[in-house]
């Protein structure tokens, strides 16, 4: 799968994470805010992902953070 239209490295990394974890982009919307991305499904459930530029990894943000 080719990832096009990314505006930042963080967005690219988050979309790559989605691809690796089998989150088909056509079923989700992605909203970016800096290094954080919120993916939302059609029922309104969401998951916040964070790109760490120092480790170059994406992780799921805990609700407590």
C-alpha positions in Angstrom: 0.0 0.0 0.0 1.3 3.5 -0.9 0.7 6.2 1.6 0.1 9.6 -0.1 -0.9 13.0 1.1 0.8 13.0 4.4 1.8 16.5 5.6 4.2 15.5 8.3 6.5 12.6 9.3 4.3 12.0 12.3 1.3 11.5 10.1 3.2 9.2 7.8 4.4 7.1 10.8 0.9 6.9 12.2 -0.6 5.8 8.9 2.2 3.2 8.5 1.3 2.0 12.0 -2.4 1.7 10.9 -1.3 -0.3 7.9 0.9 -2.7 10.0 -1.9 -3.2 12.5 -4.5 -3.9 9.8 -6.6 -0.8 10.3 -7.9 -0.3 6.8 -7.9 3.5 6.2 -11.1 3.4 4.3 -13.0 2.6 7.5 -11.4 5.3 9.7 -10.8 9.0 9.7 -7.5 10.4 10.9 -7.1 13.8 12.5 -3.7 15.1 13.3 -2.7 17.5 16.0 1.1 17.9 16.0 2.6 14.5 16.8 -0.8 13.0 17.9 -3.3 11.4 15.6 -6.8 10.4 16.5 -8.3 7.6 14.4 -12.1 7.4 14.6 -14.4 4.6 13.2 -17.9 4.9 11.8 -19.5 4.3 15.2 -17.6 7.2 16.8 -15.1 5.1 18.8 -11.6 6.6 18.7 -8.0 5.8 19.5 -5.2 8.3 20.0 -1.8 7.5 18.7 1.4 9.4 19.4 4.6 9.6 17.3 7.7 9.9 19.4 10.2 11.7 17.2 13.2 10.6 19.3 12.5 6.9 19.2 10.7 7.1 15.9 8.0 4.9 17.2 4.2 5.1 17.4 2.3 4.2 20.5 -1.2 4.2 21.8 -1.9 7.0 24.2 -3.3 5.9 27.6 -6.5 7.6 28.8 -4.6 8.8 31.9 -2.0 10.8 29.9 
